[in-house]
Amino acid sequence: MAIQNQEKQVPKTPQMNERDFLNDMLTTEKYMTSSYSTFLHEASHQQLYQDVLNIFTETQNCQRELYNLMFRKGWYKLEPANEQQLQQAYQQFQGYTNQFPYQNTLQ
């Protein structure tokens, strides 16, 4: 069963509606945070890194607010994982720990 609020109805016309605009904004924010993240991994100048990190944080917060708004309006839904799915994911990622270079330092 999906986790979702009651969906706010919007007109189905060729023009963009509120849901279309919010979805476009959310997609843009996701793209921007991904791009900023790539930059942050590769930045060598400390002050530029810090400036972009601040922009990244603002953009990430905006993305989260848009997601929350769309969820409240019923335009974003989640599918709960069952116990078997959780156990499979746990075992899959637990198996990756033996690939870490500093295994003895992880707790």
VEXDREN-2710 file (C-alpha; in Angstrom, 1 decimal):
% VEXDREN-2710
k/r/px/py/pz
1/MET/0.0/0.0/0.0
2/ALA/1.4/3.4/-1.0
3/ILE/2.1/6.1/1.5
4/GLN/0.4/9.2/0.0
5/ASN/-1.7/12.1/1.0
6/GLN/-5.0/12.7/-0.7
7/GLU/-4.2/14.1/-4.1
8/LYS/-5.2/17.6/-4.8
9/GLN/-6.9/17.7/-8.2
10/VAL/-5.5/20.0/-10.9
11/PRO/-7.1/20.8/-14.3
12/LYS/-6.0/18.5/-17.1
13/THR/-5.4/21.0/-19.9
14/PRO/-2.5/21.6/-22.4
15/GLN/-1.3/24.5/-20.1
16/MET/1.0/23.8/-17.3
17/ASN/-0.8/23.5/-13.9
18/GLU/0.5/23.9/-10.4
19/ARG/1.6/20.2/-10.2
20/ASP/3.5/20.6/-13.5
21/PHE/5.3/23.7/-12.3
22/LEU/6.2/22.2/-9.0
23/ASN/7.4/19.0/-10.7
24/ASP/9.5/21.0/-13.1
25/MET/11.0/23.0/-10.2
26/LEU/11.7/19.8/-8.2
27/THR/13.4/18.2/-11.2
28/THR/15.6/21.3/-11.7
29/GLU/16.6/21.5/-8.0
30/LYS/17.6/17.8/-8.1
31/TYR/19.7/18.4/-11.2
32/MET/21.3/21.4/-9.6
33/THR/22.2/19.6/-6.4
34/SER/23.7/16.8/-8.4
35/SER/25.8/19.2/-10.4
36/TYR/26.9/21.1/-7.3
37/SER/27.9/17.9/-5.7
38/THR/30.1/16.9/-8.6
39/PHE/31.8/20.4/-8.4
40/LEU/32.3/20.0/-4.6
41/HIS/34.1/16.7/-5.1
42/GLU/36.5/18.3/-7.5
43/ALA/37.0/21.8/-6.2
44/SER/40.6/22.7/-5.2
45/HIS/40.1/26.4/-4.2
46/GLN/38.9/26.5/-0.6
47/GLN/36.9/29.8/-0.7
48/LEU/35.2/28.8/-3.9
49/TYR/34.4/25.4/-2.4
50/GLN/32.9/27.1/0.6
51/ASP/30.8/29.5/-1.5
52/VAL/29.5/26.6/-3.7
53/LEU/28.8/24.5/-0.6
54/ASN/26.6/27.3/0.8
55/ILE/24.7/27.5/-2.5
56/PHE/24.5/23.7/-2.6
57/THR/23.0/23.7/0.9
58/GLU/20.4/26.3/0.0
59/THR/19.5/24.4/-3.2
60/GLN/19.2/21.1/-1.3
61/ASN/16.9/22.7/1.3
62/CYS/14.8/24.2/-1.5
63/GLN/14.6/20.7/-3.1
64/ARG/13.4/19.2/0.2
65/GLU/10.8/21.9/0.7
66/LEU/9.4/21.3/-2.9
67/TYR/9.3/17.5/-2.2
68/ASN/7.5/18.1/1.1
69/LEU/5.0/20.4/-0.6
70/MET/4.3/17.9/-3.4
71/PHE/4.0/15.1/-0.8
72/ARG/1.4/17.1/1.2
73/LYS/-0.6/17.8/-2.0
74/GLY/-0.6/14.0/-2.8
75/TRP/1.6/14.4/-5.9
76/TYR/4.4/12.3/-4.5
77/LYS/4.0/8.9/-3.0
78/LEU/6.2/6.3/-1.3
79/GLU/6.0/2.6/-1.4
80/PRO/6.8/1.0/2.0
81/ALA/9.4/-1.8/2.0
82/ASN/8.4/-5.1/3.5
83/GLU/10.6/-7.0/6.0
84/GLN/12.1/-9.2/3.3
85/GLN/13.1/-6.2/1.1
86/LEU/14.8/-4.6/4.1
87/GLN/16.6/-7.8/5.0
88/GLN/17.8/-8.2/1.4
89/ALA/19.1/-4.6/1.2
90/TYR/20.8/-5.0/4.6
91/GLN/22.6/-8.2/3.5
92/GLN/23.6/-6.7/0.2
93/PHE/25.2/-3.7/1.7
94/GLN/26.6/-5.6/4.7
95/GLY/28.5/-7.7/2.1
96/TYR/30.2/-4.5/0.8
97/THR/31.9/-3.8/4.1
98/ASN/34.7/-6.4/3.4
99/GLN/35.7/-4.1/0.4
100/PHE/36.4/-1.1/2.6
101/PRO/40.1/-0.3/2.8
102/TYR/40.1/0.3/6.6
103/GLN/37.8/-2.4/7.9
104/ASN/39.1/-2.3/11.5
105/THR/38.3/1.4/11.9
106/LEU/34.5/1.0/11.2
107/GLN/32.1/0.4/13.9
END
